[in-house]
Amino acid sequence: MAPIRLCDTLRYDFSSTPRRKEMTITSSRTLPFDDKNNTITQAIQYFQKATGIEKLALENITLQKKIPTGAGFGGGSSNGATTLMALNDF
């Protein structure tokens, strides 16, 4: 392993009250945002299942994608992990 200077940027928009409304994920690139192939949506589902929280105050996630998809640099995994950390911190 070696550190690289390439990184994705995630921004989370939370509201003051939890809602059961659909949140949106916007990206600088076209990505598969279905539940089976996206680590961000999987992380949200795992978080909800583990905590029992059905309504999240999360309204929007903005992903600035710089790590190439499928390049093996761990971009998707780190985006999922960052999402779990953001949900836990909030």
N, C-alpha and C positions, 0 to 999 in steps of 0.2 A: 504494500500500500504506500501511496505517496500523496501528500496534500496537493490539491490543484486550486487555481484561482477562480474556477468556474463555479457559479452558484445560482440557484433559483431564488426568487424572492416571493414570499407569501405575505399577504395582508388580510387580516381578519376584521370584519365589521360586525360588532356585537350591538344588540339593542339593549335597552334598559329592562325589558321584560321578555321572558321566554315565550315563544309562540310555537304553534305547531305548523307554521307555514313553511313552504318550500324555500330553501335557501338557494342561492345561485353561486356557481363557480365560474369565474371568467378567467380566460387564459390568453397570453400573448401568442400562443400557438394553438392549432386545432389538436385536441387530445381526446382520447376516448374517456368520457366521463360516466360510463356505465359502472354499476356497482361492482362488477366482477374484475374489471381491469384497472381501476383507479385506486391508488392507495389513500388518497385524501378522503374519498367517500367511504372506503372501507374503514379507515380510522375513526370516522364519525360514527359509523354503525357499531363498531366494537366498543367505543366509548359509551354510547347510549346503552348497549347491552350490559356492559360491566357495571355501570353506575345506576342503572334503572331510570335514568333521566330521559323522558320521552321528548319534552319540549326544550329546545336549546335557544338561547338568545343570540344565536349566530345567524346573521342575515346574508352575508356575502363573503366569499373568499376570492381574492384576486391573486392569480399566479403569474409571475413574470418568469417565464421559462427560458433558461439559458443553457442548462445541461441538456445535451441531446438525448432524446427519448431512445431507450434501448441501447445506450452506449456502454452500459455496465459501470457507470460512475456512481450509482446509488442515488440518483436524483429523486426517483419516485419513492424509494424507501425513506429518504430523509424528509421528503414532503409529508409523508404519512406520520412520521415520528414528530415532526414539528407541529402538525395539526393536533396530535394527542397532547403535546405539551401545552399548546395554546388553550385547548379546551379545559385541561386540568387547572391551569393558572387562572382562567377566567372564573 
